[in-house]
Amino acid sequence: MKLDTMMEAIEVLARERGVAVDAILDAFANALVAAYKRSPGAAEEARVTIDPDSGEVTVYAQELDEEGNVIDEWEDTPEGEAFGRIAAQSFKQVMQFKLREAKREKVYEMYEGREGDLVTGIVQQVDYRSVILDLGDAEAILPGSERIPFERLDRGNRVKALILEVRNETKGAQIVVSRSHPDLVRRLLELEVPELTDGTVEIVNIAREPGHRTKIAVISHDPNVDPKGACVGARGSRVRQVVNELRGEKVDVVQWRDDVAQFIAEALGPAKVKEVRIGEDEKTADVIVSEHQLSLAIGKEGQNARLAARLSGYKVDIRSDTEGADAAEAKPPVGDGETGSEPGHDGVGAVVTEEVAADSVGAVVTEEVAAAGAEADEAPADDDPVSEKTAVSDEDVTGASIVDDEDAVEDTDEDVESE
């Protein structure tokens, strides 16, 4: 039995699809063995050989012993249209299978080892679990956990993604991509900034909260090149392309500094930092900012401070410069009659002035009235105008209602003269 026309088709498909001819012939031979066993009067075991030059097909029936060894073999090639029809069907099935298998292997070889590369795909299918991207020669899966939060992707959208993993499974190469990984921002920026690709500028670290904000620390290996300006571009033209691809996610570029305090101060931008105190042992940074800059330094829900901490590797504690100022200016309480020119704080935070003191029940009595009361005690009690003028009732004391100091003194002097 000859397969002249089939051999020509095998050679053409092998060249077009990149499949080895020997692999197709081996699979075809196995299919013919299965077809032979279904023919009437066939032996239990057989093998098929195909001459790659002439296309001649030969079937050898086999007899095996109990251990599976071949003890006898003879040629038993079926003749007739029935076997030829079975051979044609087997050839079609084998070719379809081998072409699919060859495509899977080709895709796997093409993407194997490309983890971390940037790819562009068209959204084919969207559901709550994943998104399928058409990469042209393969399909990639974007899991829900690797999507940018609240990002809307519609069918037909062209998006860029980062290859996370390439697996060779039975159904073919499985390409897993991400749009939330920090390295996606790195690759997008490399497309826009040639200084990054030639090594003049280097990205030291990236801190990202997908969909919200990203901070990038960059350093220049050329003193004549400003790393921050190179990444931002003229009027923000370079970084704007990255922002557009990330659907409006904010991107901050910070210049890397060897001085940790200065670097953290810049990483907390756009807030203005007054002072940074570094604790090297515990890797902490105590940041002081103005009162009106405190909320800006911390950011919405602590986002700005959190990203600065990730970028620097230090635990960042932010407080205002007015925090604790009252405690620093506190003075001892006045308990021995001495007074100062400035208000002081007693043990429970009550304010004591040089003119006003509090007695045991909280009533306020001035020094002048207290002196007038002392003089009244020495004068006769009967019909004494001084005692009448200077006597302070319990109602007046508990109500904290005292006559004016100067009026009390004048009334006292008049009574003494009349007496």
C-alpha positions, 0 to 999 in steps of 0.5 A: 500500500502506497501513500504517494499523495499523502506523503506530499501533503505531509511534507507541505504541512511540515514545512508550513507549520514547523512540524518534523516529518518523522514525528508525523510518520510515527503518529501515522504509523500508530494510527494504522496499527489501531486501524489494522487491529479493527480489520477482520482476521487481524492479529492481536499485535502488529507494527507498521512501517512507512518508507519516507521516500516512496510512501510504501506502507507495510503491516507486520503481524506479530505473535508474542509469548507470555512475557511479551517477547516477539516469537514470530512476525509476518507481513499482513498488509490489508488490501482493498478500499476499506483499509485505505479509507481507514488509513485516510481517516487516521491520517486526518486525525493524526495530522490535526493532533500533531499540528495542535501539539506542534503549535503548543510546543512552539508557543511554549518555546517562544515564551519560555524564560520571558517572565518579567517581559512586557506584552501587548494584548487585545481583550477577548473575554472578561469575567469576574475571575479572569481576563483573556488576552489575545497576544497574536500568536498565543493567549494569555490569562489575566487573573482577577488577583493581578488586575488593577482594582476598579479598572474597567476592561472591555472586549477589544481594549488594547492593554499592556501586561507583565508576564508572570509565569509560563507553564507547559500544560497538557492543553498547551502553554499557559501564560499568566500576566499581571497589571498590578505588579510593580515591575509593570511600571518599570517596563512601561517607563523603560519604553519611554526613557532611553536613559533607562535602557542604556544604563545611564539612569537606574531604577533603585526601588518601586513602591506601588499601590495599584490603581492609586499611587506609585513612587519610584526611586531613581539614580543617575550614573552620569553626573550630567544627567538628572535622573528625575528630569529624565524620567519625568520628561519635558512638561511631564511628557514621558511619565504621562504615557505611563499614567495613561496606560495605568488608567490615571494612576499617580506616579511620583519620581524621587531621586535616590539619596545616600543620605537616608534622612534627605531621601525620606524627606523627598519620598514624602513629597509633595509634603514639605518636611522640616526635620527627619531623625533616623534611628539606624538600630531599629530602622526608624525615621521620626519625621517632623512637619508643619501643622498644615503639612501633616495631612499631606505628608500622611496622605489619604488613609496613610498612603503617602507615608506607607509608600515612603516607608516601602521605598526607603525600608524604614518605619516612618513616624510623622508628627507635627512640629506643634505636637507636645509644644505645650508640655515643653513650655509647662512650669511648676505650679504656684504653691508658696505665694510666688507668682510669675509674669507668665501663666503657669500650669499646676498639677492638673492643668489649671492656670494660675495668674499673679493677680488671681488665685483659687481658694479651697472652694474655688472662690476668687479673692483679690489681694486688695480685698483680702487686706481690707478684710484684715483691717475690718477685723481690728475695728469695732464690730458694732455699727462699723462702716468698715466692716459693713463695706468689706464684709464678704458674704458666703453668697458672694464667695460661692458665686465668685462675685467680688466688687471692683478692687479700686472701689473697695479700697476707696470706700475703705479710706472714706470710712476710716476718715469719717471715723 
